[in-house]
Amino acid sequence: MERLIMLGTGNALVTRCYNTCFAIQDDDEYFLVDSGGGNGIMRQLQDADISMAQIHHIFLTHEHTDHLLGMIWMIRMIATKMRREQYEGNLRIYCHSALVETVRTIANLTLPKKFTRLLDHRIQFVPLHDGDTKHILDYDVTFFDILSTKAKQYGFTMLLKNGQKLTCAGDEPLNENCFGYAEGSDWLMHEAFCLYSQRDQYDPYEKHHSTVREACELAAYLNVPNLILYHTEDDNIERRKALYTAEGRLYYKGNLYVPDDLECIELDKEE
């Protein structure tokens, strides 16, 4: 079974959904991407019926609080399971090389030594450089610098078991210099801070984000058949799916997904 579980879909300031993070399921194991801004990650995993003992690979895209701080709780909880012999094997944390020391410093400042002594032992950092490919679960995952102007950030592309390609662009518009990584993708995960019609209300461009329109126009330009939108505002969460889908359909004719928190998207379907 290959599927994408959207644990959170919101931007940094949401209060009615969780910050953007997700897990890719490969049978009974999960590859976690980001962790949200706090201990809410534990509730999201619980509601998704994902045990931390099933997570041995975590990728952090960048240093912003809404992506990073849940990682400290993951370290604490997995270290607890390791100490109780409830966790087999090691945990590997993938992130760009400069972020390794940030995570290590916050962990050392906030967690007891009984947990942090497992860092670099059973909890291992895997520093990434632009273009690195790592074998994670049953996938070859290639990480790339998204060329952010705010904070160094990596996205990734991976080949699924059915031969399809999935690309995650991070939480900024996909830079044209990174189009080569997304080329030939069957799935594109892209942020959409708000509706284009509400751009004056939310000022997405000031924050280096895009709207539904730009994300959909990009996917159409790249001929991507499946587009997943995330990292949004949540002021009208009850109608978000309908509103974003309606605007997106004006610019993109492929399969458009606007998931809610905890929604699952099947990735192993054939074209």
TORKOL-4160 file (C-alpha; in steps of 0.2 Angstrom, whole numbers, padded with zeros to 4 digits, m for minus):
271
<pt num="1" X="0000" Y="0000" Z="0000"/>
<pt num="2" X="0006" Y="0017" Z="m0005"/>
<pt num="3" X="m0003" Y="0032" Z="0001"/>
<pt num="4" X="m0001" Y="0050" Z="0007"/>
<pt num="5" X="m0008" Y="0055" Z="0024"/>
<pt num="6" X="m0009" Y="0074" Z="0026"/>
<pt num="7" X="m0007" Y="0076" Z="0044"/>
<pt num="8" X="m0008" Y="0094" Z="0043"/>
<pt num="9" X="m0013" Y="0106" Z="0029"/>
<pt num="10" X="m0011" Y="0124" Z="0037"/>
<pt num="11" X="0001" Y="0138" Z="0036"/>
<pt num="12" X="0011" Y="0145" Z="0051"/>
<pt num="13" X="m0004" Y="0155" Z="0059"/>
<pt num="14" X="m0018" Y="0142" Z="0058"/>
<pt num="15" X="m0028" Y="0138" Z="0073"/>
<pt num="16" X="m0042" Y="0127" Z="0066"/>
<pt num="17" X="m0031" Y="0114" Z="0057"/>
<pt num="18" X="m0013" Y="0108" Z="0060"/>
<pt num="19" X="0003" Y="0115" Z="0052"/>
<pt num="20" X="0008" Y="0107" Z="0036"/>
<pt num="21" X="0016" Y="0090" Z="0038"/>
<pt num="22" X="0012" Y="0073" Z="0030"/>
<pt num="23" X="0018" Y="0055" Z="0030"/>
<pt num="24" X="0020" Y="0043" Z="0015"/>
<pt num="25" X="0015" Y="0025" Z="0019"/>
<pt num="26" X="0024" Y="0010" Z="0012"/>
<pt num="27" X="0015" Y="m0005" Z="0019"/>
<pt num="28" X="0018" Y="m0004" Z="0038"/>
<pt num="29" X="0031" Y="0009" Z="0038"/>
<pt num="30" X="0030" Y="0028" Z="0036"/>
<pt num="31" X="0041" Y="0042" Z="0029"/>
<pt num="32" X="0037" Y="0058" Z="0039"/>
<pt num="33" X="0039" Y="0075" Z="0031"/>
<pt num="34" X="0040" Y="0089" Z="0043"/>
<pt num="35" X="0032" Y="0089" Z="0060"/>
<pt num="36" X="0022" Y="0105" Z="0063"/>
<pt num="37" X="0024" Y="0117" Z="0076"/>
<pt num="38" X="0022" Y="0108" Z="0093"/>
<pt num="39" X="0016" Y="0093" Z="0102"/>
<pt num="40" X="0000" Y="0093" Z="0091"/>
<pt num="41" X="0010" Y="0081" Z="0080"/>
<pt num="42" X="0006" Y="0067" Z="0093"/>
<pt num="43" X="m0012" Y="0069" Z="0091"/>
<pt num="44" X="m0012" Y="0070" Z="0072"/>
<pt num="45" X="m0002" Y="0053" Z="0072"/>
<pt num="46" X="m0014" Y="0045" Z="0085"/>
<pt num="47" X="m0029" Y="0051" Z="0074"/>
<pt num="48" X="m0021" Y="0044" Z="0059"/>
<pt num="49" X="m0017" Y="0027" Z="0068"/>
<pt num="50" X="0001" Y="0029" Z="0065"/>
<pt num="51" X="0013" Y="0022" Z="0079"/>
<pt num="52" X="0029" Y="0031" Z="0081"/>
<pt num="53" X="0037" Y="0014" Z="0081"/>
<pt num="54" X="0032" Y="0014" Z="0063"/>
<pt num="55" X="0042" Y="0029" Z="0059"/>
<pt num="56" X="0061" Y="0027" Z="0056"/>
<pt num="57" X="0064" Y="0041" Z="0043"/>
<pt num="58" X="0059" Y="0060" Z="0045"/>
<pt num="59" X="0063" Y="0074" Z="0033"/>
<pt num="60" X="0063" Y="0092" Z="0039"/>
<pt num="61" X="0062" Y="0104" Z="0025"/>
<pt num="62" X="0068" Y="0120" Z="0034"/>
<pt num="63" X="0070" Y="0129" Z="0051"/>
<pt num="64" X="0053" Y="0138" Z="0052"/>
<pt num="65" X="0044" Y="0135" Z="0068"/>
<pt num="66" X="0028" Y="0128" Z="0060"/>
<pt num="67" X="0039" Y="0114" Z="0052"/>
<pt num="68" X="0052" Y="0111" Z="0065"/>
<pt num="69" X="0046" Y="0112" Z="0083"/>
<pt num="70" X="0036" Y="0096" Z="0082"/>
<pt num="71" X="0052" Y="0087" Z="0079"/>
<pt num="72" X="0058" Y="0090" Z="0097"/>
<pt num="73" X="0042" Y="0081" Z="0103"/>
<pt num="74" X="0046" Y="0067" Z="0090"/>
<pt num="75" X="0063" Y="0065" Z="0097"/>
<pt num="76" X="0057" Y="0065" Z="0115"/>
<pt num="77" X="0043" Y="0052" Z="0112"/>
<pt num="78" X="0054" Y="0040" Z="0101"/>
<pt num="79" X="0068" Y="0041" Z="0113"/>
<pt num="80" X="0056" Y="0036" Z="0127"/>
<pt num="81" X="0051" Y="0021" Z="0117"/>
<pt num="82" X="0069" Y="0017" Z="0113"/>
<pt num="83" X="0073" Y="0017" Z="0132"/>
<pt num="84" X="0058" Y="0006" Z="0135"/>
<pt num="85" X="0063" Y="m0006" Z="0122"/>
<pt num="86" X="0047" Y="m0002" Z="0112"/>
<pt num="87" X="0056" Y="0004" Z="0096"/>
<pt num="88" X="0066" Y="m0007" Z="0085"/>
<pt num="89" X="0081" Y="0000" Z="0075"/>
<pt num="90" X="0086" Y="0018" Z="0073"/>
<pt num="91" X="0078" Y="0034" Z="0069"/>
<pt num="92" X="0086" Y="0044" Z="0054"/>
<pt num="93" X="0082" Y="0063" Z="0053"/>
<pt num="94" X="0086" Y="0070" Z="0036"/>
<pt num="95" X="0089" Y="0089" Z="0033"/>
<pt num="96" X="0101" Y="0101" Z="0025"/>
<pt num="97" X="0118" Y="0102" Z="0034"/>
<pt num="98" X="0115" Y="0119" Z="0043"/>
<pt num="99" X="0099" Y="0113" Z="0050"/>
<pt num="100" X="0107" Y="0098" Z="0059"/>
<pt num="101" X="0115" Y="0110" Z="0072"/>
<pt num="102" X="0098" Y="0119" Z="0075"/>
<pt num="103" X="0089" Y="0103" Z="0079"/>
<pt num="104" X="0103" Y="0097" Z="0090"/>
<pt num="105" X="0104" Y="0114" Z="0099"/>
<pt num="106" X="0085" Y="0115" Z="0103"/>
<pt num="107" X="0085" Y="0097" Z="0108"/>
<pt num="108" X="0099" Y="0099" Z="0120"/>
<pt num="109" X="0092" Y="0115" Z="0127"/>
<pt num="110" X="0074" Y="0108" Z="0130"/>
<pt num="111" X="0076" Y="0089" Z="0133"/>
<pt num="112" X="0083" Y="0079" Z="0147"/>
<pt num="113" X="0100" Y="0071" Z="0144"/>
<pt num="114" X="0092" Y="0054" Z="0146"/>
<pt num="115" X="0084" Y="0058" Z="0129"/>
<pt num="116" X="0098" Y="0068" Z="0120"/>
<pt num="117" X="0111" Y="0055" Z="0124"/>
<pt num="118" X="0103" Y="0045" Z="0110"/>
<pt num="119" X="0107" Y="0059" Z="0097"/>
<pt num="120" X="0120" Y="0053" Z="0085"/>
<pt num="121" X="0118" Y="0035" Z="0092"/>
<pt num="122" X="0101" Y="0028" Z="0089"/>
<pt num="123" X="0094" Y="0045" Z="0083"/>
<pt num="124" X="0105" Y="0049" Z="0068"/>
<pt num="125" X="0106" Y="0065" Z="0058"/>
<pt num="126" X="0108" Y="0063" Z="0039"/>
<pt num="127" X="0115" Y="0080" Z="0032"/>
<pt num="128" X="0109" Y="0083" Z="0015"/>
<pt num="129" X="0116" Y="0093" Z="0000"/>
<pt num="130" X="0108" Y="0099" Z="m0015"/>
<pt num="131" X="0105" Y="0084" Z="m0027"/>
<pt num="132" X="0108" Y="0071" Z="m0014"/>
<pt num="133" X="0098" Y="0054" Z="m0017"/>
<pt num="134" X="0095" Y="0043" Z="m0002"/>
<pt num="135" X="0086" Y="0026" Z="m0002"/>
<pt num="136" X="0072" Y="0028" Z="0011"/>
<pt num="137" X="0060" Y="0013" Z="0014"/>
<pt num="138" X="0058" Y="0006" Z="m0004"/>
<pt num="139" X="0061" Y="0023" Z="m0013"/>
<pt num="140" X="0075" Y="0033" Z="m0020"/>
<pt num="141" X="0072" Y="0051" Z="m0014"/>
<pt num="142" X="0082" Y="0065" Z="m0022"/>
<pt num="143" X="0082" Y="0081" Z="m0012"/>
<pt num="144" X="0085" Y="0098" Z="m0019"/>
<pt num="145" X="0087" Y="0116" Z="m0013"/>
<pt num="146" X="0072" Y="0126" Z="m0018"/>
<pt num="147" X="0082" Y="0142" Z="m0018"/>
<pt num="148" X="0072" Y="0151" Z="m0005"/>
<pt num="149" X="0075" Y="0169" Z="m0001"/>
<pt num="150" X="0070" Y="0167" Z="0017"/>
<pt num="151" X="0078" Y="0152" Z="0025"/>
<pt num="152" X="0087" Y="0138" Z="0017"/>
<pt num="153" X="0074" Y="0125" Z="0012"/>
<pt num="154" X="0074" Y="0108" Z="0003"/>
<pt num="155" X="0061" Y="0099" Z="m0007"/>
<pt num="156" X="0062" Y="0082" Z="m0014"/>
<pt num="157" X="0056" Y="0070" Z="m0028"/>
<pt num="158" X="0054" Y="0052" Z="m0027"/>
<pt num="159" X="0049" Y="0037" Z="m0038"/>
<pt num="160" X="0034" Y="0027" Z="m0033"/>
<pt num="161" X="0033" Y="0008" Z="m0034"/>
<pt num="162" X="0021" Y="0010" Z="m0049"/>
<pt num="163" X="0034" Y="0020" Z="m0058"/>
<pt num="164" X="0026" Y="0037" Z="m0055"/>
<pt num="165" X="0035" Y="0052" Z="m0049"/>
<pt num="166" X="0030" Y="0063" Z="m0034"/>
<pt num="167" X="0038" Y="0080" Z="m0031"/>
<pt num="168" X="0036" Y="0090" Z="m0016"/>
<pt num="169" X="0041" Y="0109" Z="m0019"/>
<pt num="170" X="0042" Y="0114" Z="0000"/>
<pt num="171" X="0032" Y="0129" Z="0006"/>
<pt num="172" X="0036" Y="0142" Z="m0007"/>
<pt num="173" X="0032" Y="0143" Z="m0026"/>
<pt num="174" X="0043" Y="0131" Z="m0036"/>
<pt num="175" X="0057" Y="0141" Z="m0043"/>
<pt num="176" X="0060" Y="0140" Z="m0062"/>
<pt num="177" X="0078" Y="0134" Z="m0059"/>
<pt num="178" X="0071" Y="0119" Z="m0050"/>
<pt num="179" X="0059" Y="0114" Z="m0064"/>
<pt num="180" X="0070" Y="0100" Z="m0069"/>
<pt num="181" X="0067" Y="0091" Z="m0053"/>
<pt num="182" X="0048" Y="0092" Z="m0056"/>
<pt num="183" X="0049" Y="0088" Z="m0074"/>
<pt num="184" X="0040" Y="0072" Z="m0078"/>
<pt num="185" X="0031" Y="0071" Z="m0061"/>
<pt num="186" X="0014" Y="0063" Z="m0060"/>
<pt num="187" X="0011" Y="0071" Z="m0043"/>
<pt num="188" X="0015" Y="0089" Z="m0038"/>
<pt num="189" X="0013" Y="0094" Z="m0020"/>
<pt num="190" X="0013" Y="0113" Z="m0020"/>
<pt num="191" X="0008" Y="0127" Z="m0007"/>
<pt num="192" X="m0006" Y="0138" Z="m0010"/>
<pt num="193" X="m0007" Y="0151" Z="0004"/>
<pt num="194" X="m0024" Y="0158" Z="m0001"/>
<pt num="195" X="m0036" Y="0160" Z="m0016"/>
<pt num="196" X="m0031" Y="0172" Z="m0029"/>
<pt num="197" X="m0047" Y="0182" Z="m0027"/>
<pt num="198" X="m0041" Y="0185" Z="m0009"/>
<pt num="199" X="m0023" Y="0190" Z="m0012"/>
<pt num="200" X="m0026" Y="0208" Z="m0006"/>
<pt num="201" X="m0033" Y="0201" Z="0011"/>
<pt num="202" X="m0018" Y="0189" Z="0014"/>
<pt num="203" X="m0003" Y="0196" Z="0005"/>
<pt num="204" X="0004" Y="0180" Z="0000"/>
<pt num="205" X="0017" Y="0188" Z="m0011"/>
<pt num="206" X="0025" Y="0198" Z="0003"/>
<pt num="207" X="0027" Y="0181" Z="0012"/>
<pt num="208" X="0035" Y="0173" Z="m0004"/>
<pt num="209" X="0020" Y="0161" Z="m0006"/>
<pt num="210" X="0008" Y="0158" Z="m0020"/>
<pt num="211" X="m0011" Y="0158" Z="m0023"/>
<pt num="212" X="m0022" Y="0144" Z="m0029"/>
<pt num="213" X="m0021" Y="0151" Z="m0046"/>
<pt num="214" X="m0002" Y="0152" Z="m0048"/>
<pt num="215" X="0000" Y="0134" Z="m0041"/>
<pt num="216" X="m0013" Y="0128" Z="m0054"/>
<pt num="217" X="m0005" Y="0138" Z="m0068"/>
<pt num="218" X="0012" Y="0130" Z="m0064"/>
<pt num="219" X="0005" Y="0112" Z="m0063"/>
<pt num="220" X="m0003" Y="0115" Z="m0080"/>
<pt num="221" X="0013" Y="0122" Z="m0087"/>
<pt num="222" X="0022" Y="0107" Z="m0081"/>
<pt num="223" X="0009" Y="0095" Z="m0088"/>
<pt num="224" X="0007" Y="0087" Z="m0070"/>
<pt num="225" X="m0008" Y="0076" Z="m0070"/>
<pt num="226" X="m0011" Y="0076" Z="m0051"/>
<pt num="227" X="m0009" Y="0092" Z="m0040"/>
<pt num="228" X="m0010" Y="0093" Z="m0021"/>
<pt num="229" X="m0012" Y="0110" Z="m0013"/>
<pt num="230" X="m0008" Y="0113" Z="0005"/>
<pt num="231" X="0000" Y="0126" Z="0017"/>
<pt num="232" X="m0016" Y="0137" Z="0017"/>
<pt num="233" X="m0025" Y="0149" Z="0028"/>
<pt num="234" X="m0039" Y="0142" Z="0038"/>
<pt num="235" X="m0051" Y="0156" Z="0040"/>
<pt num="236" X="m0065" Y="0147" Z="0030"/>
<pt num="237" X="m0059" Y="0129" Z="0034"/>
<pt num="238" X="m0077" Y="0122" Z="0031"/>
<pt num="239" X="m0078" Y="0128" Z="0013"/>
<pt num="240" X="m0059" Y="0128" Z="0009"/>
<pt num="241" X="m0060" Y="0112" Z="m0002"/>
<pt num="242" X="m0075" Y="0119" Z="m0012"/>
<pt num="243" X="m0068" Y="0136" Z="m0014"/>
<pt num="244" X="m0050" Y="0131" Z="m0019"/>
<pt num="245" X="m0056" Y="0118" Z="m0030"/>
<pt num="246" X="m0068" Y="0130" Z="m0039"/>
<pt num="247" X="m0054" Y="0143" Z="m0042"/>
<pt num="248" X="m0041" Y="0130" Z="m0047"/>
<pt num="249" X="m0053" Y="0122" Z="m0060"/>
<pt num="250" X="m0051" Y="0139" Z="m0070"/>
<pt num="251" X="m0033" Y="0136" Z="m0073"/>
<pt num="252" X="m0029" Y="0117" Z="m0071"/>
<pt num="253" X="m0038" Y="0103" Z="m0079"/>
<pt num="254" X="m0030" Y="0088" Z="m0070"/>
<pt num="255" X="m0034" Y="0079" Z="m0054"/>
<pt num="256" X="m0034" Y="0093" Z="m0041"/>
<pt num="257" X="m0033" Y="0088" Z="m0022"/>
<pt num="258" X="m0037" Y="0100" Z="m0008"/>
<pt num="259" X="m0035" Y="0089" Z="0007"/>
<pt num="260" X="m0041" Y="0091" Z="0024"/>
<pt num="261" X="m0031" Y="0086" Z="0039"/>
<pt num="262" X="m0029" Y="0067" Z="0041"/>
<pt num="263" X="m0036" Y="0065" Z="0023"/>
<pt num="264" X="m0027" Y="0050" Z="0014"/>
<pt num="265" X="m0023" Y="0051" Z="m0005"/>
<pt num="266" X="m0020" Y="0034" Z="m0014"/>
<pt num="267" X="m0003" Y="0035" Z="m0023"/>
<pt num="268" X="m0003" Y="0017" Z="m0030"/>
<pt num="269" X="m0016" Y="0019" Z="m0042"/>
<pt num="270" X="m0012" Y="0016" Z="m0061"/>
<pt num="271" X="m0013" Y="0030" Z="m0073"/>
